[in-house]
Every structure is written in C-alpha cells, then in structure tokens.
Amino acid sequence: MEFLRPGSWPEALAAKAEYPEALPLAGGTDVMVELNFDQRRPPQLLDLGRVAELAEWEEDGDAVRLGATVPYTRVIGELADPLPALALASRTVGSPQIRNRGTVGGNLGAASPAGDCHPALLAAGSEVEVESVRGSRLIPVEEFFTGVKRHALAEDELIRAVRVRRATGPQQFSKVGTRNAMVIAVCAFAVALRPDERSVRAGIGSAAPTPVRAREAEEFLAGALEEQDAWHRLDPLPDSLVRRFGELAARDCRPIDDVRGSADYRRHAVSVMARRTLGWTWDAYRQGERQCV
C-alpha cells in the first residue's frame, strides 16, 4: 500500500486525480479500523493531515464553513452557539481521544447510515463543498448520501469543507445506543427550529439505508405552528401535535433488523426521540432562546 502525504490542497487534488482509487485519510477513526480488520485494502492512502486549510473554520454569511479535518473537539468547544445540534452530536462521538481525531468531513466521507453528525447536518441545513482538478461544486447534504456507505463524490473529488447554516433558534440531537458514547447509534434524531423562516427541519440517522430528512414530519409541524400562530403565542404544544410529529417521523424511516436492534424498535425509538427533541426545542424557544447570538 502506497502512502501519499500532500502538503497543500492543490497537491492533494493532483494526487487524487493521478490515483483515483486512493482512500482519503482525515482523522482515521473509521479507516484504521477497517484496515486493521482487513476489511479494506486500498492501493493508496491519501493523508490530508498536512493540508492546513482543511483544519480551519470561518464565518461565511449565514453559514459556518467547516474545513474537512476540523475535529469534533473543536466543534464542541468553538461552535456550540452557531451550530448547537452538531456540537451536541459531536459530544456523543466515541471517547475524548476519538473526538480529538475524528472529523465531520471524515464522517461524511465514510457515509455510514449511523454517522453521528449526519442527522444534525440534515436538520441544520448543510452543503458539502467538494473539489477536483476539474473544479468545485456544492452538494446539498440530503443529496450527498446515495446508499449504504456510498456518496455522490466522483472518483477524483475530495471533500474540502461543509457549509452549515447558523442556528436562528433552538436545536437538539438525540441518539439511542447501549451507552451514551463509544457506541454505534441504533438510531439518532436531530431537529432545528428556524423562527426567522417559520420552518422546521429534522434529520434521522441509522434508520434507513442513508441518513434522511423527516420531511413529512417537518411539513406537518411547520403548518401546525403557523395555523395556531404558535410562533407568537408561545403556548405549550398540544400532546396530540407532538405525538403526530413523532408518528410522522417514524414513517420517514426505512429501518432493517440487525444485531443492534430490530426495525420495529428503531421506528419506535425515532418516534420517541422526535417527541422529546421537539419538546426540548419548543420549551427553549418559549423561554426566550428564540435566536442564537
């Protein structure tokens, strides 16, 4: 196996163009496990650790542009205000050592249905910035995942950054597993309220072949909040509305039975998490957390 270690982004793109089968290496928390268990044996490894610009983030209009190798630890410590759901999800990733190494860009590249950051990225509204020697493009995160551990990247493209919209209202993330951390999610759910747009977004993980938006639940809740003038009245949400939101979220799932849980359990868990995260976010909104600053 050949080890490629470019020192700049143009060198990384050139290497990927010359060796399209090269496997990008960011934090290595997924890749090294696969190599150690001989589940994968690429002809080349493309280490991006020396490309300094990938390890930085910046404000970009109404979004945060998060470099592909920014580790979870920095998301937690530096971005909890503009990206609360992503910061919450990052807290559930592995051990402190894993959070120091693991990256959002690497999580996207692995494209696992159980990737912890994926529901939060879906709920927040995100685009994946990818590039090759041929040029760059932005892929909406809901279009990035094409199947189990498959993504929309061309063979010569690399993930450069993720553009995540800044929160304008409360967000939440919930994950079910055998323990809080160091576990692959049985299922996960994230929700984001956007009072400025009177809209709701929600993302589901580990309950379909790819991470998915809970679109039916989103549309129902946004319509109900508008109809009841709830954004202004700030009344508690009726139990019937919260239950319906959970039911619709479960309907957006396409889970399977596996060693971590049955399809029926996953549907039930998503319904429960949808109700709970909605309750938490709405309570926060009513208590004055109507805009993250």
URBEL-V937723 format. One record per residue. OMEGA is omega in radians with two decimals (NA if undefined). Layout:
omega = (OMEGA;OMEGA)
This chain:
omega = (-3.13;-3.12;-3.13;-3.09;-3.14;-3.14;-3.13;3.14;3.08;3.10;3.12;3.12;3.12;3.13;3.13;3.08;-3.12;-3.12;-3.05;3.12;3.12;-3.12;3.13;3.14;3.09;3.08;3.11;-3.04;3.03;-3.05;-3.07;3.06;3.14;3.11;-3.10;3.13;3.09;3.09;-3.10;3.14;-3.12;3.12;3.11;2.93;-3.13;-3.09;-3.11;-3.03;-3.13;3.13;-2.95;-3.05;-3.13;-3.09;-3.12;3.01;-3.13;3.01;-3.12;-3.09;-3.14;-3.10;2.94;3.10;-3.01;3.13;-2.98;-3.10;3.01;-3.07;3.14;-3.11;3.13;3.05;3.14;-3.02;-2.99;-2.98;-3.12;-3.14;-3.12;-3.07;-3.00;-3.12;3.13;3.09;3.10;3.11;-3.12;3.12;-3.09;-3.07;2.95;-3.13;3.06;3.14;3.12;3.13;3.08;-3.09;-3.04;-3.05;3.07;3.11;3.10;3.10;3.08;-3.13;3.11;3.06;3.09;3.05;-3.09;3.14;-3.00;-3.06;-2.98;3.11;3.13;3.10;3.10;-3.10;-3.09;-3.01;-2.99;3.03;3.12;3.14;-3.11;-3.06;2.98;3.08;-3.14;-3.11;-3.08;3.07;3.09;3.14;3.04;-3.00;3.13;3.08;-3.05;-3.08;-3.08;-3.13;3.14;-3.12;3.06;-3.09;-3.02;3.14;2.93;-3.01;-3.14;-3.08;3.05;3.03;3.13;-3.08;3.01;3.08;-3.10;-3.13;3.08;3.09;3.00;3.11;-3.08;3.05;3.10;3.10;3.10;-3.07;3.08;3.07;-3.12;2.99;-2.95;-3.08;3.14;-3.12;3.01;-3.07;2.93;2.95;-3.09;-3.08;3.07;3.12;3.14;3.02;3.07;-3.12;-3.12;-3.13;-3.05;-3.09;-3.14;3.02;-3.14;3.14;-3.11;3.09;3.03;3.12;3.11;3.11;3.06;2.93;-3.03;2.94;3.01;-2.95;-3.12;3.10;3.11;-3.07;3.12;-3.07;3.14;3.13;-3.13;3.13;3.13;-3.11;-3.11;-3.08;-3.02;-3.14;-3.14;-3.05;3.11;3.08;2.99;3.13;3.08;3.13;-3.12;3.12;-3.13;3.12;-3.13;3.07;3.11;3.13;-3.13;3.08;3.12;3.14;3.11;-3.14;2.98;-2.99;3.07;2.96;3.00;-3.04;-3.10;-3.13;3.12;3.09;3.13;3.12;-3.13;3.10;3.14;-3.11;3.11;3.11;3.14;-3.13;3.11;3.13;-3.08;-3.11;3.06;3.11;-3.14;-3.09;-3.13;3.07;3.12;3.13;-3.14;-3.11;3.03;3.11;-3.02;3.11;3.11;-3.11;NA)
